[in-house]
């Protein structure tokens, strides 16, 4: 059964990126009436930034060659790491349950909002794979940043997300304008 994880990152309650992600989610839900839907507003309910205990979890996963996401819990050994895991586990559970991850995000200062970056940092571990999942980004930005425009070199939003999904999650990306 299909599962859509829908994330919004705009600090504005009404924004183009929220409107676009909502439109995609509505079409997806109509096409998958039996599917599961999870929504998380990263601006209204921000994910905390990672700290030392989170880095210790990553170090353990890397040092012990753990690539199976279901085994990440084995890295928890101290009370501080348990606290980090309590924050991380629900986020990772939402991500791994989804086969489609929808991210509505504006461009802030030529990149992604810190709320989205904090979420990405929390759910990303060394050598993890989310291959088989589809990531859809409904992005918005003020101004023209397309190919051949003077501002094209400053678009670190789209390039960052494409590189991140491929480099960290093993997910290939391609532009698309229709939900499925």
N, C-alpha and C positions, 0 to 999 in steps of 0.2 A: 504494500500500500504506500502511496506517495506521501511525503511529508515535506512541507514548506516551512523553513525557518525564515521569518521576516524581521529584519533589523532596520531601524531608522536611526540616523545619526545627527540630523539637523537640530541645532539649538532652537530653531523657530518652530512653533506649533503648527503654523501654516507655511509651507515652503514648497517649492517646485519639486524637490527630491522626495518629499513625503507624498505629494500628489501622485508622482510617477510610480513610486513603490506601491502605493495603495491601489492604483489602477492595475498594475501587474498582479498584485495579490488577488484582486477581485476576479480577474480573468482566470488565473490559475485555479482559484477555489471553485469557480463555475465549471471548469474543465475536469476537476478532480473532486466531485462532491463527497466521495468517501475518504478523501485524503485528510491527513492531520495538518493542523496549522498552529504554529507557535509564533507569537509576536513579542519582540523586545524593543523597547524604546531606550536606546543607549544614552540619549540626552536627558530624558526625564528620570531615568533610573541608571545612573552611570556605574560602570564597572570600575572597581578600584585599580589603580596602577599596580604593576607587579612590584614585589619587594624581594629582599634577601631570601626568605623561605621558598618563594617560587623558583628563584634561580637554583636553589639547592635541589628542588625536585627535578628540574631540567638536567642539572649536572648528573644526578643519579641515573635518570633515564638514559642519558648519553653514555655514561661510564659502563652501564650494565647492558648496553645494546638493546634496550627495550624499544621495539617499534610497534608493538601491538597496543593500540590506545587503551584497550580494556585492561592492560597490565600497569598503566601509569600509577595507579593507586599504591602499588608496591613501593614506590619511592618515598611515601610518607613514613617518617620515623620519629619526628619530634612534635611537641605541641604546636610550635610555630608553623611547622609544615602542615599539620592537621588544619590549622586555621586557614592557611593559604588554600589547601585542598577544598575546604568547605565553600570557599568562594568560587573556585575553579570548577569543581565537579558538576554543578548544575549547568554551567555554560558549555562545558565540554559535552555533557549529555545531550543538550539541545542540538549542538552542532553535529554530533555523530548520529543522532536520530534522523536528521534531515537528509533527503536526497537532493533537495533544491534549497540553496541559501540565497535569499533576496536581500540585498543591501541598498537602502536608499540613503544616499550621501551627497551633501554639497561639497564644493571645493572651498576650503578655508585656507587662505594664505598659500595658495598654489598646491595644496595637498589635501589630505583627509582630516576630518575633525579629530581632536584628541580623544573623544569618547569612543570613536571607532578604533583608533589605534590602541587604546587600552584594552578593548575587547579582543582584538587580534593578538596582542601580547599575551593575554591570559590563556587563550585557547591553543597557542602554537607551541609545539615541542620539537626538539631536534628529530629529524628524519621521519616525521610523521607523514602519513599519506591519507589524503581524502579523495583519492582518485575514484571516479565513479559518481561523485557528487557534481552538481552543476551550480556554479556561482553566477548570479545575475546581479549586476549593479545598475541601479537607476540613479545616475549622477546628474547634478546640476551645477552650473557655474555662471558667474556673471562675465559677459564678454566672450570673445571668440578665441578659441585655443586650438582650432582644427589645423590639419596639415596645410602648410604654406602660409599661415598667419604669423604676424610678428610675435604673438604671445605663445606660439606652439612650444617653444623650449621651456616655458614656465609651467606647463601642465604636468605636475608631479602627482596628481590624483589618479588619473587613469593608468599611467605607466606604473606607478607604485603598486596599485592593486593587481594589475596583470602580472607583474614580476613576483609579487608576494604569493599569489595563488599558485603560480607555476613553481617558484623556487621553494616554498615551504610546504605546500600541500600536494604538489604533483598534479595540479589541475590545469589543463590547457584552457586558454581563453580565446574567445573570438567575438567580434562585435555582432550584436543581434538587436533587432528592434521589435521582435514579436515574442510574447510570452508563450510558453508551452509547458 
